[in-house]
Amino acid sequence: MSRLHYTLSMVFMMLTSVTSAQAISSKLLDGKTKKPIPYATIQYGENRGVITNEEGTFSFYLEEGEQMLDSVFISSMGYSKTGFSLAQLRDSVIYLKPRAIELSGVYLFDKELGVDAIIEKMKERLPENINKQPIKQRYFLRQSIFGNIQKVDFGFEKSTIEELNKELIDSIAMAIPRSSSHYTETLGDFYKTKGAYKVNVLKAAELYDKKNIGSFEDLGKRMETMFKRNVKPDSYLKIKSGIFSEKVQVEEMLEDLEEENATAEDAEAIKEEIKNDTISGLVDGQKHIFDELLGEVFYQEDTKLDLIDKTRRYEFELAGYAEIDETGVYVVDFEPKGKADFKGRLFINIEDFGVMRIDFENVKNLRNFRLLGIYYRETLYKGSMQFAKLSNGKYDLKFADFNFGRWFRMDRPLDVIEKNKNVKGRRKQNELRLNIDFRMANTNKWELVVFENTLIDQPTFENYKEDKSKKATYMPAYNPEFWDGYNIMEPNQAIKEFTVTAEN
């Protein structure tokens, strides 16, 4: 269905009788700055709701026969919780007024604490505030990967293999997609205990262009065919890049290629071997994301956000007070002094000094690596994380919006020389000489929402068996009906407009 057709259909549905499903969609903006309000809570029924995406938009459906609501309540930190009628929300822009809160008259302080004392108490209470009990969390996770190749120049100089000519090398460079995007959305249950994770995927979707992968596979097959046709089994390759070189036996490479092209009988044997332990990229991929994401929580030992380990490198300022989930919090800004890398804001519970939210952003590249024509930079490390107090009084992650960006460049010569051990003298048979200049940037964005927290015991964790056969539904274009019936985050405009262009 085209986007125009879908839009007209939705308009028709809203104009028909009240027995039809109603589509409610709006955009939430700050009444003062007119900027979108991301990740606000939209509650449209008991235990039913959605949250706005990074662009402040949200939508939900009221099914046929569902009881009409008197009000839909919208809440976000820094704004008053406000009720709206369905008529106010339908296809509209909603403005929320920021609320300034002074809590000194509400909360009784034994004594007024300075910002340094607040930070010290926050650090002291971390061991008792962090949840270490096994937990099951119902989550929605969106991963967005954006690739941008800024330059591809293989710098063809010489080839004695006729088919490995400048035309082919240039066609390889042209076939590499200059920009790409890959989205994965997953609803599931996340089991966590003592650094060990298990995942139960309930539903998942992937949006990407399969042609980008196919073009690389096709080029690989072409290169393989030319390689087999032009080199002798008793040859070896000498690969040189600058002052480095490596000797590779051609016989070993051909054996590897033959093993990759296994017979049908071999394939059946392999299937039987893994029948009882299917490895799925989806489940293991989700666990990998959680491992990466949870490893970057501010109190982890190896996180790049060194706010706890290197507090003295930061300047802290008490910016004021606010409320999160009807709980008073200190609002503490931090910025670097000396060699620190980040600026941001902490929201610390006034009563137990638990961190309920942290916003952070790097102020400089986190890594700058350069050696012999290889360049690598970590250019972006930015996000927001929120933590919820559980029934045991401890805190665990309930929301994360995390962005990590990298930049890479390779500017090096590359020689591939075929030599034959049975030839006297220099033994050189064929040579391919390139001067590669390759540059690319990559951004990885994770958006995690935890809807439910259930504390469990260790046997429950141990007894749960993962189903690694779960796979994501592939989508060449965004399907707005895929998540019907689920409380999830509204997709952003880029996902809504994502579509794979038809091949010529």
C-alpha positions in Angstrom: 0.0 0.0 0.0 1.4 3.4 -0.9 1.9 6.1 1.8 -0.8 8.2 0.1 -3.3 5.4 0.0 -2.6 4.5 3.6 -3.2 8.2 4.7 -6.4 8.5 2.8 -7.6 5.2 4.3 -6.9 6.4 7.8 -8.8 9.6 7.2 -11.8 7.6 5.9 -11.7 5.3 8.9 -11.8 8.3 11.3 -14.8 9.8 9.5 -16.9 6.6 9.5 -19.1 5.3 12.4 -18.0 5.3 16.0 -17.9 1.5 15.9 -14.7 1.6 13.8 -11.2 1.7 15.2 -10.0 5.2 15.9 -6.5 6.3 15.1 -5.1 9.0 17.5 -1.9 10.8 16.6 -0.3 14.0 17.7 3.0 15.8 18.1 4.1 17.1 21.5 6.0 20.4 21.7 7.5 22.6 24.4 5.1 25.6 24.8 8.1 28.0 25.2 10.8 26.8 22.9 8.5 25.0 20.3 10.9 22.1 20.3 9.7 18.5 20.4 9.4 16.8 23.8 10.9 13.3 23.3 10.1 10.2 25.4 7.0 11.6 27.2 4.4 9.2 28.6 1.0 9.1 27.0 -1.5 7.2 29.2 -4.8 6.4 27.5 -6.1 3.7 29.8 -5.3 1.7 32.9 -1.9 0.1 32.3 -2.1 1.2 28.7 0.1 3.9 27.1 2.8 4.8 24.6 5.7 7.2 24.7 6.7 9.9 22.2 9.7 9.3 19.9 12.7 11.6 19.6 10.6 13.9 17.3 7.8 14.2 19.9 5.2 12.3 17.9 3.0 9.5 19.2 0.0 7.5 18.0 -2.3 4.7 19.3 -5.5 3.0 18.2 -8.8 2.5 20.0 -10.4 -0.6 18.7 -14.0 -1.2 17.9 -16.2 -1.5 21.0 -13.4 -0.1 23.3 -14.7 2.2 26.0 -14.3 5.8 25.2 -11.9 7.7 27.4 -12.7 10.9 29.3 -9.1 12.1 29.2 -5.7 11.0 27.9 -2.9 12.1 30.3 0.5 13.3 29.1 3.4 13.6 31.5 7.1 14.4 31.1 9.8 15.5 33.5 9.7 19.3 33.8 6.1 19.6 32.7 2.8 19.3 34.6 0.8 16.2 34.0 -2.1 17.3 31.8 -5.3 15.6 30.6 -6.6 16.0 27.0 -9.7 14.9 25.3 -9.5 12.6 22.2 -10.8 15.5 20.1 -7.8 17.7 21.2 -5.3 15.0 20.4 -6.5 13.8 17.0 -4.1 14.9 14.3 -2.9 17.9 16.3 0.1 19.6 17.8 0.0 19.7 21.6 2.0 22.3 23.6 3.1 21.7 27.2 4.1 24.5 29.4 7.4 24.0 31.3 7.0 23.9 35.1 9.6 25.4 37.4 9.6 23.6 40.8 11.0 24.8 44.0 11.1 21.9 46.5 12.8 23.6 49.4 9.4 24.4 51.0 8.1 20.9 50.4 11.0 18.7 51.4 12.5 19.1 54.8 16.3 19.2 54.8 18.3 18.4 58.0 20.8 20.8 56.5 21.3 22.4 53.1 23.8 20.3 51.2 26.4 21.7 48.8 26.9 20.1 45.4 30.1 18.4 46.4 28.4 16.7 49.4 25.5 15.6 47.1 28.0 14.0 44.7 29.8 12.3 47.5 26.6 10.9 49.0 25.6 9.7 45.5 28.8 7.8 45.1 28.7 6.4 48.7 25.2 5.1 48.2 25.8 3.5 44.7 26.5 -0.1 46.1 23.2 -0.1 48.0 21.2 1.7 45.3 22.1 -0.5 42.4 19.9 -3.6 41.8 21.8 -6.8 41.9 18.8 -9.2 42.2 17.9 -11.3 39.2 15.2 -9.5 37.2 12.9 -10.0 34.2 12.2 -6.9 32.1 9.6 -6.5 29.3 11.3 -4.2 26.8 11.1 -2.5 23.4 14.5 -1.9 21.7 15.1 0.0 18.5 18.6 -0.1 17.0 19.3 2.3 14.1 22.6 2.0 12.2 23.6 4.7 9.8 26.6 4.4 7.5 28.1 7.1 5.3 31.0 6.3 3.0 32.7 9.7 2.3 35.3 8.5 -0.2 36.2 5.3 -2.0 39.3 5.5 -4.2 41.2 2.2 -4.9 43.9 4.1 -6.8 44.5 1.5 -9.5 48.1 1.6 -10.6 49.0 -1.8 -12.1 47.7 -5.3 -12.8 49.2 -8.2 -14.8 46.0 -10.2 -14.6 43.9 -9.1 -17.6 40.5 -9.4 -15.8 41.7 -7.6 -12.7 41.8 -4.3 -14.6 41.1 -0.7 -13.8 37.5 -1.1 -15.1 36.7 -3.9 -12.7 38.4 -2.1 -9.7 36.4 1.1 -10.5 33.2 -0.9 -10.8 33.8 -2.3 -7.3 34.2 1.2 -5.9 31.0 2.3 -7.7 29.1 -0.7 -6.4 29.8 0.1 -2.7 26.7 2.0 -1.4 27.7 5.5 -0.2 25.0 5.6 2.5 23.0 3.0 4.2 20.6 2.5 7.1 19.5 -0.5 9.1 16.7 -0.5 11.6 15.8 -3.3 14.0 12.8 -3.1 16.4 12.3 -5.8 19.0 9.8 -6.5 21.7 10.9 -9.1 24.3 11.7 -10.2 27.8 15.2 -9.6 29.1 16.5 -11.8 31.9 19.5 -10.5 33.9 21.6 -11.7 36.8 25.2 -11.1 37.8 26.3 -10.0 34.4 24.6 -12.9 32.6 21.8 -12.3 30.2 19.0 -14.2 28.5 16.5 -13.0 25.9 13.0 -14.1 24.9 12.1 -12.3 21.6 8.3 -11.9 21.3 8.3 -10.0 18.0 10.9 -8.2 15.8 11.2 -6.4 12.5 14.2 -5.4 10.4 14.3 -2.7 7.7 17.3 -2.6 5.4 18.2 -2.9 1.7 19.1 -6.5 0.8 20.7 -5.3 -2.5 23.5 -3.7 -0.6 24.5 -7.1 0.8 23.9 -8.9 -2.5 26.2 -6.6 -4.4 29.1 -7.4 -2.2 28.3 -11.2 -2.5 28.3 -10.9 -6.3 31.6 -9.1 -6.3 33.1 -11.7 -4.1 32.0 -14.5 -6.4 33.5 -12.6 -9.4 36.8 -12.1 -7.6 36.9 -15.8 -6.5 36.3 -17.0 -10.1 39.1 -14.8 -11.5 41.4 -15.9 -8.7 41.0 -19.6 -9.4 41.4 -19.0 -13.2 44.6 -17.0 -13.0 46.8 -18.4 -10.3 48.5 -21.8 -10.0 47.9 -24.1 -7.0 51.7 -24.2 -6.3 51.8 -20.4 -6.0 51.7 -18.2 -3.0 50.6 -14.6 -2.6 52.7 -11.9 -1.0 50.5 -9.0 0.3 52.3 -5.8 1.0 50.9 -2.6 2.5 53.5 -0.1 3.1 56.3 -1.7 5.1 54.1 -4.7 6.1 53.8 -7.9 4.1 52.2 -11.3 4.6 52.8 -14.6 2.7 49.7 -16.6 2.0 49.7 -20.1 0.5 47.4 -20.3 -2.5 46.7 -24.0 -1.9 45.4 -23.2 1.6 43.1 -20.5 0.2 41.7 -22.8 -2.5 41.1 -25.5 0.1 39.1 -22.9 2.2 37.1 -21.9 -0.8 36.3 -25.6 -1.6 35.2 -26.1 2.0 32.9 -23.2 1.8 31.2 -24.8 -1.3 30.2 -27.9 0.6 28.1 -30.7 -1.0 24.5 -31.2 -0.3 25.3 -34.2 1.9 27.7 -32.0 3.9 25.0 -29.4 4.3 22.5 -32.0 5.6 25.1 -33.3 8.1 25.7 -29.7 9.4 21.9 -29.1 9.7 21.6 -32.3 11.8 24.5 -31.3 14.0 23.0 -28.0 15.0 19.3 -29.1 14.9 19.0 -29.0 18.7 20.9 -25.8 19.2 19.9 -23.4 16.5 22.0 -20.2 16.6 20.0 -17.2 15.6 21.5 -13.8 14.9 18.5 -12.1 16.4 18.6 -13.5 20.0 22.4 -13.4 20.2 22.4 -9.9 18.6 20.0 -8.6 21.2 22.2 -10.0 24.0 25.2 -8.3 22.4 23.4 -5.0 22.3 22.4 -5.3 26.0 26.0 -6.2 26.8 27.2 -3.1 25.0 24.5 -0.8 26.4 24.6 -1.9 30.0 28.4 -1.7 29.9 28.1 2.0 29.2 25.9 2.8 32.3 27.7 5.6 34.2 28.6 3.5 37.2 30.2 0.5 35.3 33.9 0.0 35.7 34.9 0.1 32.0 32.4 2.8 30.8 33.8 5.6 28.8 31.6 8.0 30.9 34.2 8.3 33.7 32.1 10.4 35.9 32.3 8.2 39.0 36.0 7.0 38.7 37.3 10.5 37.8 35.0 12.8 39.7 37.8 15.3 40.3 38.1 16.0 36.6 34.6 17.5 36.6 33.1 20.8 37.8 29.6 20.3 39.4 26.9 22.9 39.9 23.6 22.6 41.7 21.2 23.9 39.0 18.0 23.5 41.0 15.3 21.0 41.9 12.7 19.0 39.9 10.5 16.0 40.1 10.6 12.6 38.4 7.7 10.2 39.0 6.5 12.5 41.8 9.9 12.2 43.5 12.0 15.2 44.4 15.5 15.3 42.7 18.6 17.5 42.8 19.5 18.8 39.4 23.2 18.8 39.1 25.1 20.0 36.0 28.6 18.8 35.2 31.2 19.9 32.8 34.9 19.1 32.3 37.8 20.7 33.9 41.2 19.5 32.7 41.2 16.4 30.6 37.6 15.2 31.1 35.5 14.3 28.1 31.9 15.0 28.9 29.3 17.5 29.9 25.8 16.8 31.1 23.2 16.7 33.9 22.4 14.4 36.8 19.0 14.0 38.5 19.6 12.7 42.0 16.9 11.5 44.4 16.8 13.9 47.4 15.9 11.1 49.8 18.3 8.2 49.0 20.7 9.9 46.5 20.0 7.4 43.8 20.6 8.6 40.2 17.2 8.7 38.5 18.4 10.2 35.2 21.6 11.2 33.5 22.1 13.2 30.3 25.6 13.3 28.8 27.5 14.4 25.7 31.1 14.2 24.7 32.9 17.6 24.2 35.7 16.2 22.2 36.7 13.0 20.3 37.1 10.1 22.7 39.8 8.4 20.7 42.1 9.8 18.0 44.2 7.0 16.5 46.7 7.4 13.6 49.4 5.0 12.5 50.9 4.5 9.1 47.9 5.7 7.1 45.2 4.2 9.4 42.9 6.8 11.1 40.2 6.1 13.7 38.1 8.5 15.8 35.3 8.0 18.2 33.4 11.2 17.4 30.0 10.9 19.2 29.0 9.6 22.7 25.8 11.1 23.7 22.6 10.0 25.4 20.1 9.9 28.2 19.5 7.1 30.7 16.7 6.9 33.2 16.4 4.6 36.2 13.4 3.3 38.1 13.1 2.3 41.7 12.0 -1.4 42.0 9.9 -3.0 44.7 13.1 -3.9 46.5 14.1 -0.2 46.8 16.9 -0.6 44.3 17.4 1.1 40.9 17.5 -0.4 37.5 17.6 1.0 33.9 14.2 1.7 32.5 15.0 3.9 29.5 18.0 4.7 27.3 18.7 6.9 24.3 22.3 6.2 23.4 24.3 7.4 20.3 27.8 6.2 19.5 29.6 7.5 16.3 32.9 6.5 14.7 35.0 7.7 11.8 37.6 5.6 9.9 40.1 6.2 7.2 42.6 4.1 5.4 45.1 5.8 3.1 47.7 3.1 2.2 49.3 1.4 -0.8 48.4 -2.3 -1.4 50.3 -4.8 -3.5 49.2 -8.3 -4.1 52.0 -10.3 -5.7 51.7 -13.9 -6.9 54.9 -15.9 -6.7 55.5 -19.6 -7.6 57.8 -21.8 -5.6 58.9 -23.8 -8.7 60.1 -20.8 -10.6 63.7 -19.7 -10.1 64.9 -16.2 -9.5 62.4 -13.6 -8.2 59.5 -16.0 -8.9 57.0 -13.2 -9.5 54.1 -14.3 -11.8 51.4 -11.6 -11.4 50.9 -8.4 -9.5 48.0 -6.1 -8.5 49.0 -2.7 -7.2 46.5 -0.2 -5.6 46.8 2.9 -3.5 43.6 2.9 -1.4 41.9 6.0 0.1 38.8 4.9 2.0 36.8 7.0 4.4 33.6 6.3 6.3 31.5 7.4 9.3 29.2 5.2 11.3 26.5 6.1 13.9 24.8 3.5 16.1 21.7 4.6 18.0 19.9 2.5 20.6 16.5 3.4 22.1 15.4 1.2 25.0 12.1 1.3 26.9 11.4 -1.1 29.8 7.7 -1.5 30.4 7.6 -4.0 33.2 10.0 -5.1 35.9 9.6 -8.4 37.7 12.1 -9.5 40.3 12.9 -13.2 40.0 15.1 -15.8 41.8 18.2 -17.4 40.5 16.5 -20.8 39.7 14.0 -18.9 37.5 16.8 -17.4 35.6 18.7 -20.7 35.2 15.6 -22.6 34.2 14.6 -20.3 31.3 15.7 -21.7 28.0 16.3 -19.4 25.1 14.7 -20.0 21.7 17.4 -19.1 19.3 15.3 -20.0 16.3 13.4 -16.6 16.6 13.9 -14.4 13.5 13.0 -10.9 12.7 10.4 -10.1 10.0 12.1 -8.4 7.1 10.5 -5.3 5.7 11.7 -3.5 2.5 9.4 -0.6 3.6 7.9 0.5 6.9 4.6 -1.2 7.7 2.5 0.8 10.2 0.3 -2.2 11.0 3.1 -4.5 12.2 3.0 -3.3 15.8 -0.8 -3.0 16.1 -1.9 -4.1 19.5 1.5 -3.4 21.2 2.5 -0.5 23.3 5.6 0.7 21.6 7.5 3.9 20.7 6.3 5.7 17.6 8.8 5.4 14.8 10.6 8.5 13.7 10.1 10.1 10.2 13.2 8.4 8.7 11.8 4.9 9.6 8.3 5.9 8.3 9.7 6.9 5.0 12.2 4.0 4.7 11.7 2.0 1.5 13.9 0.0 -0.7 14.2 1.4 -4.2 13.4 -1.1 -7.0 16.3 -2.5 -9.0 16.7 -1.5 -12.7 
